[in-house]
Amino acid sequence: MLHRMQLMPIGRFSRLTGVGVKALRHYDEVGLLVPAAVDDETGYRFYSPDQVDRAEAIRLLRRLDMPLDEIRSTLAADDPAALRAALVSHQRQMASRDSDLRSSIAKLQRLIDGRETIMGMRSESLQAEEHRRLGIDLYNRTWTLMDSPGDEMLHCAHASAYHWMQGGGTTANRARSEWLCSRTYSILGRPEPALHHARRCLELVESAPSEMEDWDLQGAYEALARAHLTAGDESEAAHYKSLGLEAIAKVANEEDRKPIKADLDTLLVRG
């Protein structure tokens, strides 16, 4: 058994592997990446150096949109042929999903351009569960595209918001959709729509506090700080960053606070 001095706390392991703390906690819960040791008194997780390769492999496959169950079976493959077969299978699934997403984006563009109407869509309307699934897939796709931002990223964010609305999403789902739209506009350097969606995010969070997670308010403040920074208003950006840092104290789980603060720390403002 490894000596405790050889183990890394979850925060250090997260920084080393690039896997978020929240994700590591979830991977532990589902048995995908179980810590080498857990402190009986505090519940803190510790990882060994020989777990780094597995964590980095999981991060790579998640960036390729592979579901956790598929990652588990892929990493369990005993020979290169089995591993390649698993990757080929996932590639085919991604190609199929990509085709569906492009079809949805094209449909939305026809609606936006006025070439089709909402009323005319009733005969071929999707079921609520299908809307929610598309909302999730497009949300995840938007995150993937942030590494190479452009029009597709922006359309995916709006398409995700649309499907959540059509699928009976909660106020929390709608607030997070507004947050995502604001983030994409900030990345693209477009302050006016970034501010619009950030303000709408905060409105929704404040309108239904009982429906929110304890990190949703902080997310709204972070969106406003980032949007104001994009607009060149450092004073307002500093104000909302300060509110975000104060809101972190209300996040119950200590392990969840670190990535939240790290996101705010990327906002380089004075004040």
C-alpha positions in Angstrom: 0.0 0.0 0.0 1.3 3.5 -0.9 2.5 5.7 1.9 0.3 8.8 2.4 3.3 11.0 1.6 3.2 9.5 -1.9 -0.4 10.5 -2.5 -1.8 13.7 -3.8 -4.9 15.6 -2.5 -7.7 16.0 -5.0 -6.9 19.6 -5.8 -3.3 18.9 -6.7 -4.3 15.8 -8.7 -6.9 18.0 -10.6 -4.3 20.6 -11.5 -1.8 17.9 -12.6 -4.3 16.0 -14.9 -6.5 18.8 -16.0 -9.6 17.0 -14.7 -11.9 19.2 -12.6 -12.5 18.5 -9.0 -16.2 18.1 -9.5 -15.6 15.6 -12.3 -13.2 13.6 -10.1 -15.7 13.4 -7.4 -18.3 12.1 -9.9 -15.8 9.6 -11.4 -15.3 8.2 -7.9 -19.1 7.9 -7.3 -19.6 5.9 -10.6 -16.5 3.8 -10.0 -14.6 5.1 -13.1 -11.6 6.6 -11.2 -11.6 5.6 -7.5 -9.1 7.5 -5.2 -6.2 5.5 -3.8 -7.3 6.5 -0.3 -10.0 8.5 1.4 -9.5 10.1 4.8 -12.0 8.5 7.3 -12.5 11.6 9.3 -12.6 14.4 6.6 -13.7 12.4 3.6 -10.9 14.0 1.5 -9.8 12.0 -1.5 -6.1 11.2 -2.3 -4.7 9.9 -5.6 -1.5 8.0 -6.4 0.9 9.0 -9.2 0.1 5.8 -11.2 -3.5 7.1 -11.6 -2.4 10.1 -13.7 -2.4 8.2 -17.0 -5.9 6.9 -16.5 -7.2 10.4 -15.5 -5.6 11.9 -18.6 -7.1 9.2 -20.8 -10.6 9.9 -19.3 -10.2 13.6 -19.9 -9.2 13.0 -23.5 -12.2 10.7 -24.2 -14.6 13.1 -22.4 -13.4 15.9 -24.7 -14.3 13.6 -27.6 -17.9 13.4 -26.1 -17.6 9.7 -25.1 -20.1 8.7 -22.4 -18.7 7.4 -19.1 -20.0 3.9 -19.7 -18.2 3.7 -23.0 -15.1 5.2 -21.5 -15.1 2.4 -18.8 -15.4 -0.4 -21.4 -12.9 1.3 -23.7 -10.2 1.6 -21.0 -10.9 -2.0 -20.0 -10.0 -3.2 -23.5 -7.2 -5.8 -23.1 -5.6 -5.4 -26.6 -5.1 -2.7 -29.2 -7.7 -4.3 -31.6 -10.4 -4.1 -29.0 -9.5 -0.5 -28.1 -9.5 0.5 -31.8 -12.9 -1.2 -32.3 -14.3 0.8 -29.3 -13.0 4.1 -30.8 -14.3 3.3 -34.3 -17.8 2.6 -32.7 -17.8 6.0 -30.9 -16.6 7.8 -34.1 -19.7 6.4 -35.9 -22.0 7.5 -33.1 -20.5 11.0 -33.1 -20.9 11.2 -36.9 -24.6 10.3 -36.5 -25.1 12.9 -33.7 -23.3 15.5 -35.7 -25.6 15.0 -38.6 -28.7 15.4 -36.3 -27.2 18.5 -34.7 -26.5 20.1 -38.1 -30.0 19.4 -39.2 -31.4 21.1 -36.0 -29.1 24.1 -36.5 -30.2 24.4 -40.2 -33.9 24.1 -39.1 -33.4 26.9 -36.5 -31.7 29.1 -39.1 -34.7 28.7 -41.4 -36.9 29.8 -38.5 -34.7 32.8 -37.7 -34.6 33.8 -41.4 -38.4 33.6 -41.6 -38.3 30.9 -44.2 -40.4 28.7 -41.9 -42.8 29.5 -39.1 -43.3 28.0 -35.6 -47.0 27.3 -36.4 -46.0 25.3 -39.5 -43.8 23.1 -37.4 -46.6 21.6 -35.3 -47.1 18.5 -37.5 -43.5 17.5 -37.1 -42.8 18.8 -33.5 -40.4 16.9 -31.3 -41.3 15.3 -28.0 -40.3 17.1 -24.8 -37.6 14.4 -24.0 -36.1 14.8 -27.5 -35.9 18.6 -27.0 -34.2 18.1 -23.7 -31.7 15.6 -25.2 -30.8 18.0 -28.0 -30.5 20.8 -25.4 -27.9 18.8 -23.5 -26.0 17.6 -26.5 -25.9 21.2 -28.0 -24.8 22.6 -24.6 -21.9 20.0 -24.4 -21.1 20.7 -28.1 -20.8 24.4 -27.4 -18.2 23.7 -24.7 -16.2 21.6 -27.1 -16.2 24.4 -29.7 -14.9 27.0 -27.3 -11.4 25.7 -28.2 -12.0 27.0 -31.7 -14.7 29.7 -31.3 -16.8 30.8 -34.3 -20.3 30.9 -35.7 -21.0 27.2 -35.0 -20.3 27.7 -31.3 -22.7 30.6 -31.1 -25.4 28.8 -33.0 -25.0 25.7 -30.8 -25.5 27.9 -27.7 -28.7 29.4 -29.0 -30.0 26.1 -30.3 -29.4 24.6 -26.8 -31.4 27.4 -25.2 -34.2 26.9 -27.7 -34.5 23.2 -27.1 -34.5 23.6 -23.3 -37.4 26.1 -23.7 -39.3 23.7 -25.9 -38.5 20.7 -23.7 -40.1 22.2 -20.6 -36.8 23.1 -19.0 -36.8 24.6 -15.5 -36.0 28.2 -14.7 -32.5 26.9 -13.7 -32.1 25.3 -17.1 -33.0 28.6 -18.8 -30.7 30.6 -16.5 -27.8 28.3 -17.5 -28.7 28.7 -21.1 -28.5 32.5 -20.8 -25.1 32.0 -19.0 -23.8 29.9 -21.9 -25.0 32.4 -24.5 -23.3 35.2 -22.6 -20.0 33.3 -22.3 -20.0 32.6 -26.1 -20.5 36.3 -26.9 -17.8 37.3 -24.5 -15.4 34.8 -26.1 -16.2 36.3 -29.5 -15.6 39.8 -28.2 -19.2 41.0 -28.6 -20.1 42.9 -25.4 -23.6 44.1 -26.1 -25.2 40.6 -26.5 -22.9 39.2 -23.8 -24.3 41.8 -21.3 -27.9 41.2 -22.5 -27.7 37.4 -21.8 -25.8 37.9 -18.5 -28.4 40.3 -17.2 -31.1 37.9 -18.2 -29.3 35.0 -16.5 -29.2 37.0 -13.2 -32.9 37.9 -13.6 -33.8 34.3 -13.9 -31.6 33.2 -11.0 -33.1 35.8 -8.7 -36.7 35.0 -9.8 -36.6 31.4 -8.6 -33.9 31.0 -5.9 -35.5 27.7 -4.6 -34.9 26.1 -8.0 -31.2 27.0 -8.2 -28.1 25.2 -7.1 -26.0 27.1 -4.7 -23.5 28.0 -7.5 -26.0 29.5 -9.9 -25.9 33.0 -8.4 -22.2 33.0 -8.5 -22.4 32.0 -12.2 -24.6 34.9 -13.0 -22.2 37.3 -11.3 -19.3 35.8 -13.2 -21.1 36.2 -16.5 -21.8 39.9 -15.8 -18.2 40.5 -14.7 -16.9 38.8 -17.9 -19.3 40.7 -20.1 -18.4 44.0 -18.6 -14.7 43.2 -19.0 -15.4 42.4 -22.7 -17.1 45.9 -22.9 -14.0 47.5 -21.4 -15.8 48.6 -18.2 -13.3 47.4 -15.6 -15.1 49.1 -12.7 -18.4 47.2 -13.3 -16.4 44.0 -14.0 -14.6 44.4 -10.7 -17.9 45.0 -8.9 -19.5 41.8 -10.2 -16.4 39.8 -9.7 -16.5 40.9 -6.0 -20.1 39.8 -5.7 -19.1 36.5 -7.3 -16.3 35.9 -4.8 -18.7 36.7 -1.9 -21.3 34.3 -3.3 -18.7 31.5 -3.3 -19.0 31.4 0.5 -22.5 30.1 0.0 -21.4 27.1 -2.0 -21.8 24.3 0.6 -19.2 21.8 -0.8 -15.6 22.9 -0.2 -14.4 20.9 -3.2 -16.8 22.8 -5.5 -15.5 26.2 -4.4 -12.0 25.8 -5.9 -13.0 25.5 -9.6 -15.6 28.3 -9.1 -12.9 30.6 -7.7 -10.5 29.6 -10.5 -13.0 30.7 -13.1 -13.4 34.1 -11.4 -9.6 34.4 -11.1 -9.3 34.4 -14.9 -11.0 37.8 -14.9 -8.0 40.2 -14.5 -9.5 43.3 -13.0 -8.5 45.7 -10.3 -10.7 46.4 -7.3 
